[in-house]
Amino acid sequence: MPELNFLPTLPPALTPPILFGLLLLVGLLGGEVARLFALPRITGYVLVGVLFGPGGLGVLTTQLIKESRVFVDISLGLILFELGRRLDYQWLRRNRWLFATAIAESAFAFCAVYFGLRYFDYPPLHAALAAAIGIATSPAVVLLVAHELRSEGQLTERMLLLTAVNSVFAFLSVTMLLPFLHLEQQAGWAETLPQPLYVMLGSLLTGLVSSFFVLRFAAWLGKHEDRQFIMLVGMIVFTAGLARSLNLSVLVTLLSVGILARNLDFRHKLMAVQFGHGGQLFFVILFVMAGAGLRFDALPQVAFIAGMYIVLRFLGKALAILVFGRFSGLRPGAAGLLSIALLPMSGLAIVMVQDASSLYPEFGTQLSAVVLSAVAILELIGPLATQFALKQAGEAGERR
Amino acid sequence: MTLEFSQSPAFTMGVELELQLLKSHDCNLARDAADLLARLGKVKHPGQVKPEITESMIELNSSIHQRYTTLADELRTVRSVVARQAELLNLRIAGGGSHPFHQWSERRIYPTERFKHLLNLYGYLAKQFTVFGQHIHIGCPNGDDAVYLIHMLSRHIPHFIALSASSPFYQGEDTSFASSRLNAISAFPLSGTMPLVESWDEFNAYFEKMHRYKIVESMKDFYWDIRPKPEYGTVEIRVCDTPLTVDKAALLAAFAQALAHYYLIERPLEATPDLYLVYNYNRFQACRFGFAANFINPYDQQHANLGDDLIATLKKLAPHAVALESSAALNQLLDETATRRNDSSWLREQLKKSGSLNDVARLQSNLWMGKPDRA
């Protein structure tokens, strides 16, 4: 019998291209099925992830999730950059009440969750860390739901701006809290300070340098949307990869590229490029993987606390917007909807929990289950909440 | 149904300006008219601000003025108030007859009964009507004078078009027109000109007939270039693109006022059918070529350069401008006509310099809002 060793072993190995293609196809399918039930497509992607993830059919193993990290980083990079561009410093400067709203929205959400958890006797530092993570709204969800609905108007603009601001605050607070966790473990300042300082300053500096190159590149290319698009994707993917290699925060780095590229572009060289269909590809992957990463196993034990976490976080945000929103020019009735729109939490929070747990395992055992369960719930109902708010506000585009 | 022509003091004037609402981040049209109007409802300002057919527009109305200077001052005041409130919502306001690159299909009708009715009736034309014009009202003592004045002003429609032209770009393309906006108006079945009636009674007979046919409900249904507005007691000139600045809007009103003064006081000519034989030719030439247009004078059948004819007209109006205290305004228009540059020329220059229509929209809104800008 001749040797047939040119034949492959079956089934074929799940290489990255096969994985990427498959995720896209099943994600797409999930999205369209979700549409049939008037759910946001994002919810469909997430459910596909949950179904195929380690907690479901187990097709997407933890190993595969790790290997797909590159796709996730690229998607997050694109989203964070886009969101950063919506943080218009000029608007905050001109509208002081809006500035106050943005600060209060983050601060009240933190306080509400912090005092709530303290009431349930969680140690101060743990409660603070969980509360800090809760400040952030999911950039990916709000941006993509707004895109999907072609939503435009005051509520949409403010939702994106507040999300950009609260993402920054969440990261800053978590990073500032980490040294205190170290200290609690009787480590000295000398061991505890350098790491968060490195991450914070390193990410900002990388963002600054990258945005400088983005603007120089754009000036050199001129006003050609197609070429600026390629340049932007190139710079964003490169920067996201670099941040990862340098052990920096992809979040802060890309968010600051977006913010700086917008606010330092005094000569208006960078065009308002839409990521369009190309970007959509990565976003499908992002949410399928986010779904695969969700943990529902601890949910039954911590359901009550996780529920309280979600409610308190919402009340904190809502209070700030109800109090300050009106003065900032938000129309009556929109404040409640805006608070609902800001409900989503997602992958970003998971990353922050993982960072905290890896540095400080005790947090992992105590509160991470609560935060992760809250994320799991909000990953499913968050897109729905945002969609509801934008439609109710009359800002969704007409159906095509 | 007979229309009463209300009396209004002769040669008073007022303007309506349709303005563009832009998003700050890409300078495309925004949809925030309702929010902006709600804010403007709470702050004190002269004149009125109203919704227009799509959510991307607002209309600014001045009060009634005898003199050019008070009109210009008021418009500048309202401009500042509107610009300030828009900035609080992160919006920009721009003049100009068309938005350079918006897509009409993305527009949404402002939700009032009348606008919904217009969408039902006119379909896509209603959304394509997202173009921006200036209307000038001139007070007339009676309906007969108004009818006469409308005929006389029809000879000057090309002047108004060339002076105000600011819509060279439409849907992301250079149209090669100085004013492309008027093409959007011509699509409507009731656009055009008032028929050649000779008195207010004759006009009323015409209107009653059209009303009986149920072609029109009210004067609002006529989209004429110049129409009588009996409830205000005015003649309304509707061919101007909204200029890039409020100052220019006041200058155009001063020109209309001086023309009215000239015709109603001197009565130099009689209306003839020839006015309307050359009308569409002259109008098209002005839209397409601006000051460089060819102009046929219906009273002597001579061809002339439109810019030259306008300069001759402005010079003839000088004594009337003195009486109306608007000499400075007319001289400014003379100077501008001499350079043969209008707002459309400015917009095309901005595209050449900046390379993108987003920048053009941004620069035109900076100009309207009175903001200095780097590069």
Interface residues (C-beta under 8 A of the other chain):
Chain A: R85 R86 D88 Q90 W91 R94 N95 L98 E152 G153 Q154 E157 G222 K223 R262 F266 R267 H268 M271 A272 S328 G329 R331 E395 G397 E398
Chain B: K23 S24 H25 D26 C27 A30 R31 D32 A34 D35 A38 R39 E87 L88 L89 N90 E106 R108 S354 G355 S356 N358 D359 R362 R374 A375
